[in-house]
Amino acid sequence: METVHDFPYQVRRIENLWIPLPEGTRLAARAWIPEAAETTPVPAILEYIPYRKRDFTRSRDDIMHGWFAGHGYACLRVDLRGSGESEGLLTDEYLPQELDDGEAVLRWIADQPWCNGRVGMIGISWGGFNGLQLAARQPPELGAVIAVCATDDRYTDDIHYMGGCLLADNLSWASTMYSHTALPPDPALVGESWRETWHKRMAGSGFWLESWLSHQRRDDYWRHGSVNEHFDAVQVPVMAVSGWADGYSNAVLRLLEGLRVPRQGLIGPWGHKYPHQGQPGPAIDFLSEAVRWWDRWLKGVESGVEAEPMLRAWMQESARPETNLRTRPGRWVGEPAWPSPRIRDWVHPLSRGRVGGPGHEADSGRLSIQSPLSVGLFAGRWCSFTATPDLPHDQREEDGGSLVFDSKPLEAPLEILGAPVVRLRVAADQPVAMVAVRLSDVAENDEATRVSYGVLNLAHRNGHADPQPLTPGDFHDVRVELNDIGQRFPAGHRIRVSVSTSYWPVVWPAPVPTRLTVDTAGSTLSLPVRDDTRGDDALRDPGPARGAPAGAVTQRIPRDYAWNVLRDLAADRSVLEVRKDEGESYLAGPDLTLRIRTVERYSHTGNDYRSVRGETEGQRTLSRGDWSVTVRTRTVLTSDATHFYLRAEMDGYEGDRRVHSHNIERAIERDGV
């Protein structure tokens, strides 16, 4: 990324300022204020997240907010209540209190002498969520939103559940926040009160997985904060951004379809990153794209955004199944509206081992499968954070435990954009069962690269609010929608559909082993084919990534990332170990040293569903001089046919002395999952 030093506006940086809330709690913010705003007020940009503006997101914040401020916007990076230096406790995601606080923050910003009363919100992940959620509450100060890697549906497309199945990332994310919310504020900013706050956080922030497992169906808990419940409530322009390797790309197209305000979608090849830092590349000059959006909707400048296609997406070219792909070949394509009238469904019947072409009649045959638990070990993450080699590996590793349907070699290139759909006529031998469906690009040398996938809890076949157990042996027609994708299959390659009864550890297995029977008469693959490419050549190139300077960071201990599959054939035990060691870094600005390390292990033995286990260990250390604090956590999730069992442990250290310790144990009944 190119670092730019000269901007139209000179910027004053404020390391910490306090935003008072109506009941007296104070939230902490970093600020970047154009100097000219002291006499000529400007619009403001708010990023409102819990990830510690003082240290953990410091460099990222400098790059982005320094850029916006240099282009004439007052920028504030505010930590949520109970995080960083902000007062109070943070006990779950997107609580009504968080949104009430957010409205108060917007009012406070708009009332400042350097702000002209117009505020935009930007955020990735959590900050994209609450930007949309606050927009739906229609605070008068909010004029536009950029939601990056966010979702409109907290149940179907967040880190918790997918297709009614429990995501293993649910455990890893709960573990991350368990340690993150337990860290103290910086004594250099809050004084001696830091220790009391720290102990309250360790004791009171909680282990959120308990709440998430207590809501296994789409109930009011998940409807809260899901803007697809009331798209019409959003009355401000929205730019929705994601990447095909991210877990949140599906929401972009749903937002384009559901909202009735000026809107724009941008989907690149990236994982869970801002596009100017996106991997796999190419990263783009996203910050300039964002300024054009702000200029139009916060300043009223005719910046040309309305002349852009509603959707700009990276059409991926075929690539080898590499887990640490740095750049994804492809090109930008545009659609003037979504759904696009230029996309057509191409329905392929499934027959024994085949994906039929046009005019090919499906045969009538019944195929059965009971997959080993090892199907999924090479699947990568639900959401690629591109911090480890977490993209899917060669799908031949998974296909041995699956029903496989291959097309003939393509006679001409085939381009798809949208959600592939597989319809199955299927029966199970258990009342609760799941099906995983993968779409792969099979090269002439037989390497299979996963293009998209979907999972469905068959008890949720008629909806996620009211699970309906299966009657063993009865056939049902079910629809499995795969993740949205833009993909070009070259001539000579084959299209593969793979069907399995497990996909561990992407999703938690069913309560007991299940056998599925698929009736191919009535089973199809539907592809969203895009063969009208008019206008693609005229798309404006967003250009390479640029950003503002970040503060000095020294990496004292190098990062160590690893993604290992361990197979003990003698014990018939399989373990996926994910190591994310950020090493040790020194931040010159706040004079802080950070040490962050996480290890995740997902294991099973043979086909014993009671042996399925997820475990994480984490350590986070902050230090300056003779001040040092460490939080260590360990979390474990197991299950049997009737319950989930979770354990969590936390130890807090001041220097070498342990000053806090607690344990949590819970058993939570399975509810059709």
C-alpha positions as CSV (number, residue, x, y, z in Angstrom):
1,M,0.0,0.0,0.0
2,E,1.3,3.4,-1.0
3,T,1.6,5.9,2.0
4,V,0.5,9.4,1.1
5,H,1.7,12.3,3.2
6,D,0.3,15.4,1.5
7,F,-3.5,16.1,1.8
8,P,-5.8,19.1,1.1
9,Y,-6.4,19.6,4.8
10,Q,-3.9,19.8,7.7
11,V,-5.0,17.5,10.5
12,R,-5.0,17.9,14.3
13,R,-4.9,14.5,16.2
14,I,-6.4,14.0,19.6
15,E,-5.2,10.9,21.4
16,N,-8.1,10.7,23.8
17,L,-11.3,12.6,24.3
18,W,-14.3,11.8,26.4
19,I,-17.9,11.6,25.1
20,P,-20.4,11.9,28.0
21,L,-23.6,9.8,27.7
22,P,-26.9,10.9,29.2
23,E,-26.7,8.8,32.4
24,G,-23.1,9.8,33.1
25,T,-21.0,7.1,31.6
26,R,-18.1,8.3,29.4
27,L,-17.0,6.7,26.1
28,A,-13.4,7.2,24.9
29,A,-12.4,8.3,21.4
30,R,-9.4,9.1,19.2
31,A,-10.0,12.0,16.9
32,W,-8.6,13.4,13.7
33,I,-9.9,16.9,13.1
34,P,-9.1,19.1,10.1
35,E,-7.5,22.3,11.5
36,A,-9.8,24.4,9.2
37,A,-12.8,22.9,10.9
38,E,-12.2,25.1,13.9
39,T,-13.5,28.0,11.8
40,T,-15.4,26.2,9.0
41,P,-17.2,23.2,10.4
42,V,-17.1,20.0,8.4
43,P,-19.0,16.7,8.2
44,A,-17.8,13.9,10.6
45,I,-17.1,10.2,10.2
46,L,-17.7,7.8,13.1
47,E,-16.3,4.3,13.6
48,Y,-17.9,2.7,16.7
49,I,-16.4,-0.6,17.7
50,P,-15.0,-2.5,20.8
51,Y,-11.5,-3.2,19.5
52,R,-9.4,-0.8,21.6
53,K,-8.5,2.4,19.7
54,R,-5.5,3.0,21.9
55,D,-3.6,-0.1,20.8
56,F,-5.1,-3.0,18.9
57,T,-6.6,-1.1,15.9
58,R,-4.3,1.9,16.2
59,S,-2.3,1.5,12.9
60,R,-5.4,0.6,10.9
61,D,-7.2,3.6,12.3
62,D,-4.3,6.0,11.5
63,I,-4.3,4.8,7.9
64,M,-8.1,5.3,7.3
65,H,-9.1,8.1,9.5
66,G,-6.0,10.1,8.7
67,W,-7.0,9.8,5.1
68,F,-10.6,11.0,5.6
69,A,-9.5,13.9,7.8
70,G,-7.0,14.9,5.2
71,H,-9.9,15.2,2.8
72,G,-12.0,17.4,5.0
73,Y,-13.8,15.2,7.5
74,A,-13.7,15.2,11.3
75,C,-13.1,11.5,12.3
76,L,-13.7,9.8,15.5
77,R,-12.8,6.2,16.5
78,V,-15.0,5.5,19.5
79,D,-14.7,2.4,21.7
80,L,-18.0,0.8,22.8
81,R,-19.0,0.9,26.5
82,G,-16.8,-1.5,28.4
83,S,-14.0,-1.6,25.9
84,G,-10.7,0.2,25.7
85,E,-10.8,3.3,27.9
86,S,-14.6,3.6,27.7
87,E,-16.4,3.1,31.0
88,G,-18.9,0.4,31.8
89,L,-19.2,-3.3,30.9
90,L,-19.6,-5.0,27.5
91,T,-21.6,-8.1,27.9
92,D,-22.8,-9.1,24.4
93,E,-23.0,-7.9,20.8
94,Y,-25.4,-5.2,19.5
95,L,-27.4,-4.7,22.7
96,P,-30.0,-2.0,22.9
97,Q,-27.7,-0.1,25.2
98,E,-25.0,-0.1,22.5
99,L,-27.4,1.4,20.0
100,D,-28.8,3.9,22.6
101,D,-25.2,5.0,23.2
102,G,-24.5,5.2,19.5
103,E,-27.4,7.6,19.0
104,A,-26.0,9.7,21.9
105,V,-22.5,9.7,20.3
106,L,-24.0,10.9,17.0
107,R,-25.8,13.8,18.7
108,W,-22.6,14.7,20.6
109,I,-20.5,14.8,17.5
110,A,-23.1,16.8,15.5
111,D,-23.1,19.4,18.3
112,Q,-19.4,20.0,18.3
113,P,-18.1,23.3,16.9
114,W,-16.0,21.6,14.3
115,C,-18.9,19.6,12.9
116,N,-21.6,20.9,10.6
117,G,-24.2,18.5,11.9
118,R,-23.8,15.8,9.2
119,V,-22.2,12.5,10.3
120,G,-21.4,9.3,8.4
121,M,-20.6,5.9,9.8
122,I,-18.1,3.4,8.6
123,G,-17.0,0.1,10.0
124,I,-15.8,-3.4,9.2
125,S,-17.6,-6.3,10.8
126,W,-19.0,-5.0,14.2
127,G,-18.8,-1.4,13.0
128,G,-20.6,-2.4,9.8
129,F,-23.4,-4.1,11.8
130,N,-24.1,-1.2,14.1
131,G,-23.9,1.3,11.3
132,L,-26.8,-0.4,9.6
133,Q,-28.6,-0.9,12.9
134,L,-28.3,2.7,13.8
135,A,-29.4,3.8,10.3
136,A,-32.6,1.7,10.9
137,R,-33.3,3.8,14.0
138,Q,-33.1,7.0,11.8
139,P,-31.1,9.4,14.0
140,P,-31.3,12.8,12.3
141,E,-27.6,13.3,12.4
142,L,-26.7,10.2,10.4
143,G,-26.4,11.0,6.7
144,A,-24.7,8.0,5.0
145,V,-23.2,4.6,5.9
146,I,-20.4,2.4,4.6
147,A,-20.8,-1.1,5.9
148,V,-17.8,-3.4,5.3
149,C,-18.0,-7.2,5.9
150,A,-21.3,-6.8,7.7
151,T,-24.7,-8.5,7.5
152,D,-28.4,-7.7,7.5
153,D,-29.3,-11.0,9.2
154,R,-27.7,-11.9,12.5
155,Y,-28.9,-15.5,12.4
156,T,-28.3,-16.8,8.9
157,D,-25.2,-14.8,8.0
158,D,-23.1,-14.1,11.1
159,I,-20.4,-16.0,12.8
160,H,-22.9,-18.1,14.9
161,Y,-25.2,-20.2,12.6
162,M,-25.3,-21.1,8.9
163,G,-28.2,-22.8,7.3
164,G,-29.4,-23.7,10.9
165,C,-26.1,-25.4,11.7
166,L,-23.8,-24.2,14.5
167,L,-20.6,-22.7,13.1
168,A,-17.3,-23.7,14.9
169,D,-16.2,-20.1,14.4
170,N,-18.9,-19.4,17.1
171,L,-16.5,-20.9,19.7
172,S,-13.4,-19.1,18.4
173,W,-15.1,-15.7,18.2
174,A,-16.6,-16.1,21.7
175,S,-13.2,-17.0,23.0
176,T,-11.6,-14.0,21.3
177,M,-14.1,-11.6,22.9
178,Y,-13.8,-13.4,26.3
179,S,-10.2,-12.3,26.6
180,H,-10.6,-9.0,24.7
181,T,-13.3,-7.6,26.9
182,A,-11.3,-8.5,30.0
183,L,-8.4,-6.2,29.3
184,P,-8.1,-3.0,31.3
185,P,-8.0,0.7,30.2
186,D,-4.6,2.3,29.9
187,P,-3.5,3.8,33.3
188,A,-1.8,6.6,31.3
189,L,-5.3,7.9,30.3
190,V,-7.5,6.9,33.2
191,G,-5.2,7.0,36.2
192,E,-5.4,4.7,39.2
193,S,-9.0,3.7,38.4
194,W,-7.7,1.2,35.8
195,R,-7.3,-1.6,38.3
196,E,-10.8,-1.5,39.6
197,T,-12.2,-1.3,36.0
198,W,-10.0,-4.3,35.0
199,H,-11.3,-6.5,37.8
200,K,-14.9,-5.6,37.0
201,R,-14.3,-6.5,33.4
202,M,-12.7,-9.9,34.2
203,A,-15.5,-10.8,36.5
204,G,-18.5,-9.2,34.7
205,S,-18.1,-9.2,30.9
206,G,-19.1,-12.9,30.7
207,F,-18.6,-15.7,28.2
208,W,-21.0,-14.9,25.4
209,L,-21.2,-18.4,23.9
210,E,-23.6,-19.3,26.6
211,S,-26.1,-16.8,25.2
212,W,-25.5,-17.7,21.6
213,L,-26.0,-21.4,22.3
214,S,-29.2,-20.6,24.2
215,H,-30.8,-19.3,21.0
216,Q,-30.4,-22.1,18.4
217,R,-33.3,-21.0,16.3
218,R,-34.0,-17.6,14.7
219,D,-35.9,-16.0,17.5
220,D,-36.3,-12.4,18.8
221,Y,-32.7,-12.5,20.1
222,W,-31.4,-12.7,16.5
223,R,-34.1,-10.6,14.9
224,H,-32.9,-7.7,17.1
225,G,-30.3,-5.9,15.0
226,S,-31.2,-7.8,11.8
227,V,-32.1,-4.9,9.4
228,N,-33.7,-7.3,6.9
229,E,-36.6,-7.4,9.3
230,H,-37.4,-3.8,8.2
231,F,-35.3,-2.7,5.2
232,D,-37.6,0.3,4.7
233,A,-36.5,1.7,8.1
234,V,-33.1,2.5,6.5
235,Q,-33.5,5.9,5.0
236,V,-29.8,7.0,4.3
237,P,-27.5,6.0,1.4
238,V,-25.6,2.7,2.0
239,M,-22.4,1.4,0.5
240,A,-22.1,-2.3,1.2
241,V,-18.6,-3.9,0.8
242,S,-17.2,-7.4,1.2
243,G,-15.0,-10.0,-0.4
244,W,-15.6,-13.5,-1.8
245,A,-13.3,-15.0,0.8
246,D,-15.2,-13.2,3.6
247,G,-18.1,-14.8,5.6
248,Y,-20.3,-11.8,5.0
249,S,-20.4,-11.5,1.2
250,N,-24.0,-12.7,0.8
251,A,-25.4,-9.6,2.6
252,V,-24.1,-7.2,-0.1
253,L,-26.5,-8.5,-2.7
254,R,-29.4,-8.8,-0.3
255,L,-28.9,-5.2,0.8
256,L,-28.8,-4.1,-2.9
257,E,-32.1,-5.9,-3.4
258,G,-33.9,-5.0,-0.2
259,L,-33.0,-1.4,0.4
260,R,-34.8,1.5,-1.3
261,V,-32.2,4.2,-0.8
262,P,-29.2,5.2,-3.0
263,R,-26.9,2.2,-2.6
264,Q,-23.8,0.7,-4.0
265,G,-22.2,-2.8,-3.7
266,L,-18.5,-3.6,-3.9
267,I,-17.3,-7.2,-3.7
268,G,-13.6,-8.0,-4.2
269,P,-11.5,-11.2,-3.8
270,W,-10.7,-10.3,-0.3
271,G,-11.2,-12.0,3.1
272,H,-12.3,-10.1,6.2
273,K,-10.3,-7.0,5.6
274,Y,-10.9,-3.4,4.5
275,P,-10.3,-3.4,0.7
276,H,-7.2,-1.2,0.9
277,Q,-5.7,-3.9,3.0
278,G,-7.4,-6.8,1.2
279,Q,-6.0,-10.3,0.8
280,P,-6.1,-12.2,-1.4
281,G,-5.3,-9.2,-3.6
282,P,-5.5,-7.1,-5.5
283,A,-6.1,-4.5,-2.7
284,I,-7.6,-1.3,-4.1
285,D,-7.7,2.4,-3.4
286,F,-10.8,2.0,-1.3
287,L,-10.3,5.1,0.8
288,S,-10.6,7.3,-2.3
289,E,-13.8,5.3,-3.2
290,A,-15.1,6.1,0.3
291,V,-14.3,9.8,0.0
292,R,-16.3,10.0,-3.2
293,W,-19.2,8.4,-1.3
294,W,-18.9,10.8,1.6
295,D,-18.5,13.8,-0.7
296,R,-21.7,13.0,-2.5
297,W,-23.9,12.3,0.5
298,L,-22.4,14.4,3.3
299,K,-21.1,17.4,1.3
300,G,-23.5,17.4,-1.6
301,V,-20.6,17.3,-4.1
302,E,-21.4,15.7,-7.5
303,S,-18.6,13.1,-7.2
304,G,-20.0,10.7,-9.8
305,V,-21.0,7.8,-7.6
306,E,-24.5,7.8,-9.0
307,A,-23.1,7.1,-12.4
308,E,-21.4,4.0,-11.2
309,P,-23.0,0.5,-11.5
310,M,-25.0,-0.5,-8.5
311,L,-22.8,-3.5,-8.1
312,R,-19.0,-3.8,-8.9
313,A,-17.6,-7.3,-8.3
314,W,-14.4,-9.1,-8.9
315,M,-15.0,-11.9,-11.4
316,Q,-12.6,-14.5,-10.3
317,E,-10.6,-16.5,-12.8
318,S,-9.8,-20.2,-12.1
319,A,-7.0,-20.7,-9.6
320,R,-5.2,-23.6,-8.0
321,P,-6.5,-24.7,-4.6
322,E,-3.9,-22.9,-2.6
323,T,-4.6,-22.1,1.1
324,N,-2.5,-18.9,1.2
325,L,-3.3,-17.4,-2.1
326,R,-1.9,-13.8,-2.2
327,T,-3.5,-12.6,-5.4
328,R,-6.7,-13.9,-7.1
329,P,-6.7,-13.4,-10.9
330,G,-9.8,-11.9,-12.3
331,R,-11.4,-8.6,-13.5
332,W,-13.9,-6.1,-12.4
333,V,-17.5,-6.4,-13.7
334,G,-20.5,-4.2,-13.2
335,E,-24.2,-4.6,-12.9
336,P,-26.5,-1.5,-13.2
337,A,-29.1,-3.1,-10.9
338,W,-29.6,-6.1,-8.6
339,P,-31.1,-8.5,-9.1
340,S,-29.7,-8.1,-12.6
341,P,-31.9,-8.8,-15.6
342,R,-28.7,-10.0,-17.3
343,I,-28.3,-13.0,-15.0
344,R,-30.1,-16.2,-16.1
345,D,-30.7,-19.5,-14.3
346,W,-29.1,-22.5,-16.0
347,V,-30.6,-25.6,-14.4
348,H,-28.6,-28.8,-14.6
349,P,-30.2,-32.1,-13.5
350,L,-28.1,-34.4,-11.3
351,S,-27.8,-38.0,-12.2
352,R,-25.5,-40.8,-11.0
353,G,-22.1,-39.1,-10.8
354,R,-23.0,-36.5,-13.3
355,V,-24.1,-32.9,-13.6
356,G,-26.2,-33.0,-16.8
357,G,-26.0,-30.3,-19.5
358,P,-28.9,-28.6,-21.3
359,G,-31.4,-31.1,-22.6
360,H,-29.9,-34.0,-20.5
361,E,-32.7,-35.8,-18.7
362,A,-32.2,-36.7,-15.0
363,D,-32.2,-40.4,-14.3
364,S,-34.2,-41.9,-11.5
365,G,-31.9,-43.4,-9.0
366,R,-31.3,-43.3,-5.2
367,L,-27.8,-42.7,-3.8
368,S,-26.9,-42.9,-0.2
369,I,-24.1,-41.4,1.8
370,Q,-22.8,-41.4,5.5
371,S,-19.8,-39.2,5.5
372,P,-16.8,-39.6,7.8
373,L,-16.3,-36.8,10.3
374,S,-13.1,-35.9,8.6
375,V,-14.9,-34.3,5.7
376,G,-14.3,-30.6,6.3
377,L,-10.7,-30.8,7.7
378,F,-9.5,-29.1,4.4
379,A,-12.3,-26.6,4.1
380,G,-10.6,-23.6,5.6
381,R,-12.5,-21.1,7.7
382,W,-16.1,-19.9,7.5
383,C,-14.7,-16.4,7.4
384,S,-11.1,-16.0,6.1
385,F,-9.3,-13.4,8.2
386,T,-6.2,-14.0,5.9
387,A,-4.0,-14.1,8.9
388,T,-3.3,-17.8,8.5
389,P,-3.5,-20.0,5.4
390,D,-7.2,-20.4,6.0
391,L,-8.6,-20.8,2.4
392,P,-9.9,-24.2,1.3
393,H,-7.4,-26.9,0.1
394,D,-7.8,-29.3,-2.8
395,Q,-11.3,-30.6,-2.6
396,R,-10.2,-34.1,-3.6
397,E,-9.3,-34.4,0.1
398,E,-13.0,-34.1,0.9
399,D,-14.7,-35.8,-2.0
400,G,-13.8,-39.3,-1.0
401,G,-16.5,-39.0,1.8
402,S,-19.1,-37.3,-0.4
403,L,-21.5,-38.0,-3.2
404,V,-19.8,-36.4,-6.3
405,F,-21.5,-35.2,-9.5
406,D,-19.3,-34.0,-12.4
407,S,-20.2,-32.2,-15.6
408,K,-18.6,-33.0,-18.9
409,P,-15.6,-30.7,-19.7
410,L,-16.9,-27.3,-20.7
411,E,-16.9,-26.6,-24.4
412,A,-16.7,-22.8,-23.7
413,P,-16.0,-20.6,-20.7
414,L,-18.9,-20.2,-18.2
415,E,-19.3,-17.1,-16.0
416,I,-21.6,-17.0,-12.9
417,L,-22.5,-14.2,-10.6
418,G,-24.8,-14.7,-7.6
419,A,-25.9,-17.7,-5.6
420,P,-25.8,-21.2,-7.0
421,V,-28.7,-23.4,-5.7
422,V,-28.8,-27.1,-5.3
423,R,-32.2,-28.7,-5.0
424,L,-32.2,-32.2,-3.5
425,R,-34.9,-34.8,-3.0
426,V,-33.6,-36.4,0.2
427,A,-34.4,-38.7,3.1
428,A,-32.5,-39.2,6.3
429,D,-32.5,-42.1,8.9
430,Q,-32.5,-39.7,11.8
431,P,-34.9,-36.9,12.9
432,V,-32.0,-34.3,12.9
433,A,-29.5,-34.3,10.0
434,M,-27.5,-31.9,8.0
435,V,-26.3,-31.7,4.4
436,A,-23.3,-29.9,3.1
437,V,-23.0,-29.0,-0.6
438,R,-19.9,-27.8,-2.4
439,L,-19.4,-26.4,-5.9
440,S,-15.9,-26.9,-7.3
441,D,-13.9,-26.0,-10.4
442,V,-12.1,-29.1,-11.5
443,A,-9.0,-28.5,-13.7
444,E,-7.8,-30.8,-16.4
445,N,-5.2,-32.2,-14.0
446,D,-8.1,-33.1,-11.6
447,E,-7.2,-30.4,-9.0
448,A,-10.5,-29.3,-7.5
449,T,-10.8,-25.7,-6.2
450,R,-13.9,-24.9,-4.1
451,V,-15.9,-22.1,-5.6
452,S,-18.8,-22.0,-3.2
453,Y,-20.6,-24.0,-0.6
454,G,-23.8,-24.1,1.6
455,V,-25.0,-26.2,4.5
456,L,-28.5,-26.9,5.7
457,N,-29.9,-28.3,8.9
458,L,-32.6,-30.5,7.4
459,A,-34.8,-29.9,10.5
460,H,-34.7,-26.2,9.3
461,R,-35.9,-27.1,5.8
462,N,-39.0,-25.0,6.2
463,G,-37.4,-22.1,8.0
464,H,-35.1,-21.3,10.9
465,A,-37.8,-20.1,13.4
466,D,-39.6,-23.4,13.9
467,P,-37.5,-26.5,13.4
468,Q,-39.4,-29.6,12.3
469,P,-37.7,-33.0,12.9
470,L,-37.6,-35.4,10.0
471,T,-39.5,-38.6,9.9
472,P,-36.8,-41.2,9.1
473,G,-37.2,-42.6,5.6
474,D,-39.5,-39.8,4.3
475,F,-38.3,-37.9,1.3
476,H,-38.4,-34.1,1.2
477,D,-37.6,-31.6,-1.5
478,V,-35.0,-29.1,0.0
479,R,-33.2,-26.1,-1.3
480,V,-29.6,-25.5,-0.4
481,E,-28.5,-22.0,-1.4
482,L,-24.7,-21.7,-1.7
483,N,-22.8,-18.6,-0.9
484,D,-22.8,-15.8,-3.6
485,I,-19.8,-15.9,-5.9
486,G,-18.4,-14.4,-9.1
487,Q,-16.5,-17.1,-10.9
488,R,-15.4,-17.8,-14.5
489,F,-14.9,-21.5,-15.4
490,P,-12.6,-22.0,-18.3
491,A,-13.2,-24.2,-21.2
492,G,-12.0,-27.8,-20.6
493,H,-12.7,-27.6,-16.8
494,R,-15.5,-29.5,-15.2
495,I,-18.1,-28.3,-12.7
496,R,-18.4,-30.6,-9.6
497,V,-21.2,-30.8,-7.0
498,S,-20.2,-32.7,-3.8
499,V,-22.7,-33.7,-1.1
500,S,-21.8,-34.8,2.4
501,T,-23.5,-35.4,5.7
502,S,-20.9,-33.6,7.8
503,Y,-18.6,-30.6,7.3
504,W,-16.6,-30.5,10.5
505,P,-15.1,-28.3,11.8
506,V,-16.7,-25.6,9.6
507,V,-20.1,-26.6,11.3
508,W,-20.8,-28.7,14.3
509,P,-22.0,-32.2,13.4
510,A,-25.5,-33.4,13.8
511,P,-26.4,-35.1,17.2
512,V,-25.6,-38.6,15.9
513,P,-24.3,-40.1,12.6
514,T,-26.8,-39.9,9.8
515,R,-27.3,-41.5,6.5
516,L,-28.8,-39.5,3.7
517,T,-30.5,-41.0,0.6
518,V,-30.7,-38.7,-2.5
519,D,-33.2,-39.3,-5.2
520,T,-31.6,-37.9,-8.3
521,A,-35.0,-37.6,-10.0
522,G,-35.8,-34.2,-8.7
523,S,-32.3,-33.1,-7.7
524,T,-30.7,-30.2,-9.7
525,L,-28.0,-27.6,-9.8
526,S,-29.0,-24.1,-10.8
527,L,-26.2,-21.6,-11.8
528,P,-26.6,-17.8,-12.1
529,V,-25.1,-17.5,-15.5
530,R,-23.8,-14.1,-16.7
531,D,-23.1,-14.1,-20.4
532,D,-23.9,-10.4,-21.1
533,T,-20.6,-8.6,-20.4
534,R,-21.5,-5.3,-22.0
535,G,-19.9,-2.3,-20.1
536,D,-17.3,-4.3,-18.3
537,D,-14.5,-2.8,-20.3
538,A,-15.6,0.7,-19.5
539,L,-15.5,0.3,-15.7
540,R,-13.3,2.7,-13.9
541,D,-10.3,1.1,-12.4
542,P,-10.2,1.8,-8.6
543,G,-6.4,1.8,-8.7
544,P,-3.9,0.4,-6.2
545,A,-4.3,0.8,-2.4
546,R,-3.3,4.1,-0.7
547,G,-3.5,5.3,2.8
548,A,-2.4,7.9,5.4
549,P,0.7,7.3,7.5
550,A,0.5,5.0,10.5
551,G,2.3,5.5,13.8
552,A,5.6,3.7,14.3
553,V,5.3,0.0,15.1
554,T,8.3,-2.3,15.9
555,Q,7.8,-6.0,15.6
556,R,10.0,-7.4,18.4
557,I,9.0,-11.0,18.2
558,P,7.9,-12.2,14.7
559,R,4.4,-13.4,13.9
560,D,3.9,-17.2,13.7
561,Y,0.8,-18.4,11.8
562,A,0.1,-22.0,11.1
563,W,-2.8,-24.2,9.9
564,N,-2.0,-27.9,10.6
565,V,-4.1,-31.1,10.1
566,L,-2.8,-33.8,12.4
567,R,-3.8,-37.4,11.8
568,D,-3.0,-40.1,14.4
569,L,-3.8,-43.2,12.4
570,A,-3.1,-45.6,15.3
571,A,-5.6,-43.8,17.6
572,D,-7.8,-42.8,14.6
573,R,-7.8,-39.2,15.9
574,S,-7.8,-36.1,13.8
575,V,-7.0,-32.6,14.9
576,L,-7.1,-29.3,13.1
577,E,-4.7,-26.9,14.9
578,V,-4.9,-23.2,14.0
579,R,-2.1,-21.2,15.5
580,K,-2.3,-17.4,15.4
581,D,0.6,-15.9,17.2
582,E,0.9,-12.2,16.6
583,G,4.3,-12.1,18.3
584,E,5.3,-9.0,20.2
585,S,5.0,-5.4,18.9
586,Y,5.9,-2.1,20.3
587,L,3.7,1.0,19.6
588,A,5.7,4.2,19.9
589,G,2.8,6.5,20.1
590,P,1.3,5.2,23.4
591,D,4.6,3.6,24.4
592,L,2.9,0.2,24.7
593,T,4.1,-3.3,24.1
594,L,1.5,-5.9,22.9
595,R,1.8,-9.7,23.1
596,I,-1.1,-11.7,21.5
597,R,-1.3,-15.4,21.0
598,T,-4.2,-17.8,20.2
599,V,-4.3,-21.5,19.5
600,E,-7.4,-23.3,18.4
601,R,-7.9,-27.1,18.1
602,Y,-10.8,-29.0,16.6
603,S,-10.7,-32.7,17.0
604,H,-12.6,-36.0,16.7
605,T,-11.9,-39.7,17.0
606,G,-13.1,-42.0,14.2
607,N,-16.8,-41.6,13.6
608,D,-17.6,-41.1,17.3
609,Y,-19.8,-38.0,17.4
610,R,-19.4,-37.7,21.1
611,S,-15.6,-37.2,20.6
612,V,-16.1,-33.9,18.7
613,R,-14.3,-31.2,20.6
614,G,-13.3,-27.5,20.1
615,E,-10.7,-25.9,22.3
616,T,-9.0,-22.5,22.3
617,E,-6.2,-21.0,24.4
618,G,-5.5,-17.3,24.3
619,Q,-3.0,-14.9,25.9
620,R,-3.1,-11.1,25.7
621,T,-0.4,-9.0,27.4
622,L,-0.1,-5.2,27.6
623,S,3.0,-3.6,29.1
624,R,4.8,-0.3,29.6
625,G,7.9,-0.1,31.8
626,D,7.2,-1.9,35.1
627,W,3.4,-2.1,34.4
628,S,2.3,-5.3,32.8
629,V,-1.1,-7.1,32.7
630,T,-1.9,-10.5,31.1
631,V,-5.2,-12.2,30.5
632,R,-5.1,-16.0,29.7
633,T,-8.2,-17.9,28.7
634,R,-9.1,-21.5,27.8
635,T,-12.4,-22.5,26.4
636,V,-13.8,-25.9,25.5
637,L,-17.0,-27.0,23.7
638,T,-18.1,-30.6,23.5
639,S,-21.4,-32.3,22.9
640,D,-23.4,-35.5,23.0
641,A,-26.7,-36.4,21.4
642,T,-28.8,-34.2,23.7
643,H,-26.6,-31.3,25.0
644,F,-23.7,-29.0,24.3
645,Y,-21.2,-28.7,27.1
646,L,-19.0,-25.6,27.5
647,R,-16.2,-24.7,29.8
648,A,-14.3,-21.5,30.1
649,E,-11.4,-20.5,32.3
650,M,-9.8,-17.1,32.9
651,D,-6.7,-16.0,34.8
652,G,-5.5,-12.4,35.1
653,Y,-2.0,-11.5,36.0
654,E,-0.5,-8.2,37.1
655,G,3.2,-8.8,36.4
656,D,3.9,-12.4,37.5
657,R,1.2,-12.3,40.2
658,R,-2.2,-13.9,39.5
659,V,-4.9,-11.5,40.7
660,H,-8.0,-13.1,39.2
661,S,-9.3,-16.5,38.3
662,H,-12.7,-18.0,37.5
663,N,-14.3,-21.0,35.8
664,I,-17.6,-21.4,34.0
665,E,-19.3,-24.7,33.2
666,R,-22.6,-25.0,31.5
667,A,-24.8,-27.7,29.8
668,I,-27.2,-26.4,27.2
669,E,-29.8,-28.6,25.6
670,R,-29.7,-29.1,21.9
671,D,-32.7,-27.6,20.1
672,G,-32.9,-29.3,16.8
673,V,-29.2,-28.5,16.0
